[in-house]
Amino acid sequence: MLASREQQPRRTLNRSLHGRDCNDSRMTDVASVVEQYYAAVGDRDGSAEALRALLRPDVRIVEHPNAINPKGTVRNRDAAVAGYLAGKERLIEQTFDVHELLVSCSRVAVRATWQGTLARDMGPFPAGTAMKAHIAGLLTVVDGQIREHKTFDCYEPLVSDA
């Protein structure tokens, strides 16, 4: 779920990057694609096709090592959609709150918070365990689709009640 209308992400637009000028409408479109992407990823009721439509066929998604995924992962479009579908099975709920977007031409830096609740036992964590991550993401948008996404997920400590 994207932040509510009252809490729309703060957008900062940089009109020049390495001598290339960008116009406000192009950067707004890029920001909108990124907002749609985070909304789609966070939508447990959404479809794989809705997510696939936002990803270029040659997309590269890099999840840097973190507490949940210590080795990190590099995914293509098919792997990203498969991960989205697997997440629907692992979680009973999840939300993405996008707090800030910094846009420079086709590049977007994102500051967000993700929260999810496990649907079933996973390792030492029982069903119902709440998770929370503070996220920094760097994305590139080309022709209205995500071309690259690098994410840095900082999870709060996971504590099992069991």
C-alpha positions, 0 to 999 in steps of 0.5 A, spaced: 500 500 500 502 506 498 502 512 503 495 515 503 493 521 499 494 526 505 501 523 506 503 522 499 511 522 498 515 528 498 518 529 491 524 532 489 526 534 482 533 535 479 532 538 472 540 537 470 544 531 470 551 531 467 549 536 463 542 533 460 536 537 461 530 534 463 523 537 464 518 537 469 513 532 466 518 527 464 520 527 471 513 526 474 512 521 469 518 517 472 516 518 479 509 516 477 511 509 474 516 508 481 509 509 485 505 505 481 511 499 482 511 500 489 504 500 490 503 493 485 509 490 489 505 491 496 498 489 493 497 482 495 490 482 491 494 485 485 496 480 479 502 478 476 501 481 470 500 488 473 507 487 476 510 484 469 507 490 465 511 495 470 517 491 468 521 491 462 523 485 459 530 486 461 529 488 468 535 487 473 533 487 480 538 487 485 536 486 493 543 487 496 544 482 502 540 483 509 538 480 515 532 476 511 537 475 505 544 474 507 547 473 500 542 478 496 539 476 490 539 478 483 533 477 479 530 478 472 523 479 470 520 472 471 524 471 478 521 478 480 514 476 478 515 469 481 518 472 488 512 477 488 507 470 488 511 467 493 510 473 497 503 472 497 504 465 500 508 467 505 505 473 508 498 475 510 499 482 510 504 487 507 504 495 506 509 499 503 509 506 505 513 511 500 516 517 504 520 520 499 522 520 492 528 524 489 528 524 481 533 526 476 531 524 469 530 517 469 533 515 476 529 515 482 532 514 489 526 512 494 526 512 501 520 507 504 518 503 509 515 495 508 511 492 513 509 484 513 506 479 517 508 472 516 502 467 514 506 461 516 512 459 520 518 460 517 525 458 521 525 460 528 519 465 526 512 463 527 506 465 523 504 472 525 511 474 526 511 482 524 517 484 520 519 491 518 524 494 514 527 501 512 528 501 505 533 505 500 532 504 493 535 506 486 531 505 480 531 507 473 525 508 468 525 507 461 519 508 456 515 508 462 517 501 465 522 499 471 529 498 467 533 497 474 532 497 481 537 496 487 534 495 494 538 496 500 533 493 506 534 494 513 530 490 517 528 491 524 530 485 529 526 479 528 524 477 535 520 470 535 514 470 541 515 463 541 
